[in-house]
């Protein structure tokens, strides 16, 4: 099964480090506020997920969400969560580490889109 969200080894290592400090975590793909459209990492339960949020999957054992309206724009892409040097301007937990999560993406193939539609 094709996954909507994946993470690099660097991102998974940072998730493990943050989990050791903060406990269970979750992600929400920012929709333009708080550091543009960066993935935001929070202690699980500190960011309220609403009825209009879509769960894309999990990375490093952490649920990953996006607003439904933003999902309409991104549903044709697979997200790859990575880490880059520099501090973001949002509230994400990695900020004190001197790095920030970053979303990279690629367009799904026609075959992958068909597989995702069949699974829905």
BALOBA-1460 file (C-alpha; in Angstrom, 3 decimals):
// residues 120
<rec num="1" residu="x" x="0.000" y="0.000" z="0.000"/>
<rec num="2" residu="x" x="1.313" y="3.403" z="-0.957"/>
<rec num="3" residu="x" x="1.695" y="5.794" z="1.963"/>
<rec num="4" residu="x" x="0.704" y="9.441" z="1.908"/>
<rec num="5" residu="x" x="3.433" y="10.520" z="4.334"/>
<rec num="6" residu="x" x="6.959" y="9.200" z="4.902"/>
<rec num="7" residu="x" x="9.983" y="10.417" z="6.872"/>
<rec num="8" residu="x" x="13.712" y="10.435" z="6.221"/>
<rec num="9" residu="x" x="16.137" y="8.709" z="8.587"/>
<rec num="10" residu="x" x="17.152" y="12.149" z="9.908"/>
<rec num="11" residu="x" x="13.520" y="13.013" z="10.668"/>
<rec num="12" residu="x" x="12.950" y="9.654" z="12.366"/>
<rec num="13" residu="x" x="16.053" y="10.163" z="14.535"/>
<rec num="14" residu="x" x="14.814" y="13.613" z="15.564"/>
<rec num="15" residu="x" x="11.364" y="12.219" z="16.335"/>
<rec num="16" residu="x" x="12.969" y="9.627" z="18.627"/>
<rec num="17" residu="x" x="14.980" y="12.343" z="20.379"/>
<rec num="18" residu="x" x="11.928" y="14.566" z="20.844"/>
<rec num="19" residu="x" x="9.831" y="11.638" z="22.068"/>
<rec num="20" residu="x" x="12.460" y="10.891" z="24.739"/>
<rec num="21" residu="x" x="12.125" y="14.491" z="25.963"/>
<rec num="22" residu="x" x="8.390" y="15.166" z="25.520"/>
<rec num="23" residu="x" x="6.644" y="11.779" z="25.427"/>
<rec num="24" residu="x" x="4.172" y="10.809" z="22.698"/>
<rec num="25" residu="x" x="4.061" y="13.194" z="19.739"/>
<rec num="26" residu="x" x="1.833" y="14.127" z="16.820"/>
<rec num="27" residu="x" x="2.210" y="16.210" z="13.654"/>
<rec num="28" residu="x" x="0.001" y="18.686" z="11.861"/>
<rec num="29" residu="x" x="0.959" y="20.122" z="8.479"/>
<rec num="30" residu="x" x="0.748" y="23.886" z="8.876"/>
<rec num="31" residu="x" x="-1.403" y="25.607" z="6.308"/>
<rec num="32" residu="x" x="0.486" y="28.855" z="6.001"/>
<rec num="33" residu="x" x="0.663" y="30.388" z="9.445"/>
<rec num="34" residu="x" x="3.480" y="29.701" z="11.881"/>
<rec num="35" residu="x" x="6.415" y="29.099" z="9.558"/>
<rec num="36" residu="x" x="4.661" y="28.851" z="6.224"/>
<rec num="37" residu="x" x="3.604" y="25.317" z="5.393"/>
<rec num="38" residu="x" x="6.002" y="23.436" z="7.657"/>
<rec num="39" residu="x" x="5.092" y="20.269" z="9.523"/>
<rec num="40" residu="x" x="4.512" y="21.112" z="13.174"/>
<rec num="41" residu="x" x="5.402" y="18.616" z="15.909"/>
<rec num="42" residu="x" x="3.526" y="18.778" z="19.211"/>
<rec num="43" residu="x" x="3.142" y="16.657" z="22.318"/>
<rec num="44" residu="x" x="0.256" y="14.321" z="21.556"/>
<rec num="45" residu="x" x="-3.008" y="15.968" z="22.524"/>
<rec num="46" residu="x" x="-1.677" y="19.550" z="22.699"/>
<rec num="47" residu="x" x="-2.934" y="20.410" z="19.216"/>
<rec num="48" residu="x" x="-6.646" y="19.877" z="18.834"/>
<rec num="49" residu="x" x="-7.625" y="17.810" z="15.843"/>
<rec num="50" residu="x" x="-11.061" y="18.678" z="14.511"/>
<rec num="51" residu="x" x="-13.623" y="17.073" z="12.277"/>
<rec num="52" residu="x" x="-12.135" y="18.831" z="9.274"/>
<rec num="53" residu="x" x="-8.649" y="17.378" z="9.762"/>
<rec num="54" residu="x" x="-7.461" y="14.409" z="7.709"/>
<rec num="55" residu="x" x="-5.099" y="11.776" z="9.084"/>
<rec num="56" residu="x" x="-2.531" y="11.108" z="6.359"/>
<rec num="57" residu="x" x="-0.745" y="8.330" z="8.221"/>
<rec num="58" residu="x" x="2.054" y="7.987" z="10.738"/>
<rec num="59" residu="x" x="5.756" y="8.743" z="10.796"/>
<rec num="60" residu="x" x="7.939" y="7.284" z="13.504"/>
<rec num="61" residu="x" x="4.828" y="6.077" z="15.316"/>
<rec num="62" residu="x" x="3.336" y="9.607" z="15.381"/>
<rec num="63" residu="x" x="0.035" y="10.476" z="13.754"/>
<rec num="64" residu="x" x="0.258" y="13.049" z="10.959"/>
<rec num="65" residu="x" x="-2.697" y="15.323" z="10.132"/>
<rec num="66" residu="x" x="-3.590" y="18.058" z="7.664"/>
<rec num="67" residu="x" x="-6.683" y="20.234" z="7.324"/>
<rec num="68" residu="x" x="-9.277" y="18.915" z="4.894"/>
<rec num="69" residu="x" x="-9.149" y="22.072" z="2.780"/>
<rec num="70" residu="x" x="-5.364" y="21.830" z="2.468"/>
<rec num="71" residu="x" x="-5.630" y="18.109" z="1.710"/>
<rec num="72" residu="x" x="-7.693" y="18.966" z="-1.375"/>
<rec num="73" residu="x" x="-4.615" y="20.731" z="-2.778"/>
<rec num="74" residu="x" x="-2.097" y="18.093" z="-1.651"/>
<rec num="75" residu="x" x="-4.024" y="14.823" z="-2.122"/>
<rec num="76" residu="x" x="-2.139" y="14.043" z="-5.335"/>
<rec num="77" residu="x" x="1.250" y="14.170" z="-3.568"/>
<rec num="78" residu="x" x="3.240" y="12.009" z="-1.224"/>
<rec num="79" residu="x" x="4.841" y="13.980" z="1.598"/>
<rec num="80" residu="x" x="8.388" y="13.251" z="2.737"/>
<rec num="81" residu="x" x="9.187" y="14.809" z="6.099"/>
<rec num="82" residu="x" x="12.843" y="15.766" z="6.439"/>
<rec num="83" residu="x" x="15.033" y="17.884" z="8.729"/>
<rec num="84" residu="x" x="17.095" y="20.912" z="7.792"/>
<rec num="85" residu="x" x="19.409" y="23.183" z="9.802"/>
<rec num="86" residu="x" x="17.943" y="26.423" z="11.049"/>
<rec num="87" residu="x" x="15.261" y="27.415" z="13.439"/>
<rec num="88" residu="x" x="11.690" y="27.711" z="12.237"/>
<rec num="89" residu="x" x="9.415" y="30.482" z="13.462"/>
<rec num="90" residu="x" x="6.558" y="28.285" z="14.667"/>
<rec num="91" residu="x" x="5.727" y="26.409" z="17.830"/>
<rec num="92" residu="x" x="7.087" y="23.046" z="16.736"/>
<rec num="93" residu="x" x="9.035" y="21.093" z="19.368"/>
<rec num="94" residu="x" x="12.267" y="20.831" z="17.376"/>
<rec num="95" residu="x" x="12.938" y="24.610" z="17.423"/>
<rec num="96" residu="x" x="15.344" y="24.516" z="20.419"/>
<rec num="97" residu="x" x="17.397" y="21.829" z="18.649"/>
<rec num="98" residu="x" x="18.567" y="24.279" z="15.958"/>
<rec num="99" residu="x" x="16.815" y="22.354" z="13.184"/>
<rec num="100" residu="x" x="13.353" y="22.308" z="11.694"/>
<rec num="101" residu="x" x="11.130" y="19.780" z="10.020"/>
<rec num="102" residu="x" x="10.591" y="20.353" z="6.324"/>
<rec num="103" residu="x" x="8.043" y="18.884" z="3.920"/>
<rec num="104" residu="x" x="9.198" y="17.667" z="0.532"/>
<rec num="105" residu="x" x="6.723" y="16.159" z="-1.893"/>
<rec num="106" residu="x" x="6.334" y="14.244" z="-5.102"/>
<rec num="107" residu="x" x="3.309" y="13.664" z="-7.307"/>
<rec num="108" residu="x" x="1.768" y="10.203" z="-7.080"/>
<rec num="109" residu="x" x="1.855" y="8.079" z="-10.211"/>
<rec num="110" residu="x" x="-1.442" y="7.186" z="-11.884"/>
<rec num="111" residu="x" x="-1.091" y="3.663" z="-10.484"/>
<rec num="112" residu="x" x="-0.601" y="4.994" z="-6.941"/>
<rec num="113" residu="x" x="-3.639" y="7.274" z="-7.265"/>
<rec num="114" residu="x" x="-5.727" y="4.288" z="-8.365"/>
<rec num="115" residu="x" x="-4.456" y="2.279" z="-5.390"/>
<rec num="116" residu="x" x="-5.302" y="5.092" z="-2.957"/>
<rec num="117" residu="x" x="-8.770" y="5.533" z="-4.456"/>
<rec num="118" residu="x" x="-9.405" y="1.801" z="-4.260"/>
<rec num="119" residu="x" x="-8.355" y="1.725" z="-0.581"/>
<rec num="120" residu="x" x="-10.701" y="4.648" z="0.266"/>
